[in-house]
């Protein structure tokens, strides 16, 4: 299997597992003549989490909802393939993912397409001002895989002191002119 594809599937999976609505698999109570306590609902289970875990779940769910449906479907498919793996292999893959730098792991919250390129795009887009975040994500999600590769070259070649101006210039380029701009900036 292609190493990049495998990494994408592996690393996109934790997003789907953490962000998709969770169902609790609780054992059913034994039948009795007296009314039993009802198993906790998802809301009750959420309420039992500490505040940091609740914030993380909310953040994960918001990231999940922000993904285009096509990306969510790719993640669901990866989750199905992951679930079919033996438990020891699942654990090994989880361990590998958790061993990665947190910035790298967070990049996968953007979905499989952007997550695969995020380590290369991080220099230019890892620290986007909050007021530019939505515009940046909208533009990045419009890019083709080839354009993302070109943008990764631009990001890697941009000195830190020029990142803000290059990012701002990129965001102002009309969609019809992006290929030309990217080729010129990437030196192609």
Rosetta blueprint (number, residue, H / E / L):
1 X L
2 X L
3 X H
4 X H
5 X H
6 X H
7 X H
8 X H
9 X H
10 X H
11 X H
12 X H
13 X H
14 X H
15 X H
16 X H
17 X H
18 X H
19 X H
20 X L
21 X L
22 X L
23 X L
24 X L
25 X L
26 X L
27 X L
28 X L
29 X L
30 X L
31 X L
32 X L
33 X L
34 X L
35 X L
36 X L
37 X L
38 X L
39 X L
40 X L
41 X L
42 X H
43 X H
44 X H
45 X H
46 X H
47 X H
48 X L
49 X L
50 X L
51 X H
52 X H
53 X H
54 X H
55 X H
56 X H
57 X H
58 X H
59 X H
60 X H
61 X H
62 X H
63 X H
64 X H
65 X H
66 X H
67 X L
68 X L
69 X H
70 X H
71 X H
72 X H
73 X H
74 X H
75 X H
76 X H
77 X H
78 X H
79 X H
80 X H
81 X H
82 X H
83 X H
84 X L
85 X L
86 X L
87 X H
88 X H
89 X H
90 X H
91 X H
92 X H
93 X H
94 X H
95 X H
96 X H
97 X H
98 X H
99 X L
100 X L
101 X L
102 X H
103 X H
104 X H
105 X H
106 X H
107 X H
108 X H
109 X H
110 X H
111 X L
112 X H
113 X H
114 X H
115 X H
116 X H
117 X H
118 X H
119 X H
120 X H
121 X H
122 X H
123 X H
124 X H
125 X H
126 X L
127 X L
128 X L
129 X L
130 X H
131 X H
132 X H
133 X H
134 X H
135 X H
136 X H
137 X H
138 X H
139 X H
140 X H
141 X H
142 X H
143 X L
144 X L
145 X H
146 X H
147 X H
148 X H
149 X H
150 X H
151 X H
152 X H
153 X H
154 X H
155 X H
156 X H
157 X H
158 X L
159 X L
160 X H
161 X H
162 X H
163 X H
164 X H
165 X H
166 X H
167 X H
168 X H
169 X H
170 X H
171 X H
172 X H
173 X L
174 X L
175 X H
176 X H
177 X H
178 X H
179 X H
180 X H
181 X H
182 X H
183 X H
184 X H
185 X H
186 X H
187 X L
188 X L
